């Protein structure tokens, strides 16, 4: 088997997109957008084999995706790879059935993706989401606001706002934010080629938030980025709600990615009442 790992390129996008959709993948790490945008920050490389693929993040291998995943796994094991990251519960069950006794599994809570019901994010019903509704009501009543799609006419506004956000949050002094900033800039720079969908929120004529992402699996959507002016009460929940409302009807669930172990981010993601924490595991070969 020929298996060459290369920096992600748009020539690989169709294979990755189709494999993720057909396998109904829910893990955002495996989308082409994530692999492409984080390539520089984490030395991501991709290998394509027929209608399947496997990603490598630095020295760590992700679990292969696509109809040829078993062949890819066997090839990597034959090459001496002894561990794989990013296996969700379904993939873990498949590994246990296909390679009985071959792997041990370690749960990675900080890598768990937050999955939400689309309708719940649209309507924000129930007592536990009352604070979100109150913040949105405040925003609507105190600002002249406008929602516009993220496209050629608003891209420069999103880029400028992102730079201001990074400056205000001292991205250059915080390694994780610096890496994220690099990925976001790459996503905005190649927005069209990546097939992203996004939105910009304006308050009193000034951009105060933007977001974007891409479809995942057969009925999901992965929100890769959401940035807002935290000083404007309601800006974050406002763009969250409006963006979900704008998505096509076939989207039934939203993946808002993991919290990286950051306590503030974890609290924020939990406050939206996810329907599921999509746990991820590291699979290691039994010695």
ABEGO torsion letter per residue (X at the ends): XBBBBBBBBAAAAAAAAAAAAAAGBABAAABAAAAAAAAAAAGBBBBBBEABBBBBBEABBBBBBEAAAAAAAAAAAAAGBABBBGBBAAAAAAAAAABBGABBBBBBAAABBBBBBAAAAAAGBEAAAAAAAAAAAAAAAABBBBBBBBBAAAAAAAAAAAAAAAAAAGAAABAAAAAAAAAAAAAAAAAAAAGBBBBBBBBGGBBABBBBBBBBEAABBBBABBBBBAABBGAAAAAAAAAAAABBAABABBBAEBAGGBAAAAAAAAAAGBABBBBBBBBBBBX
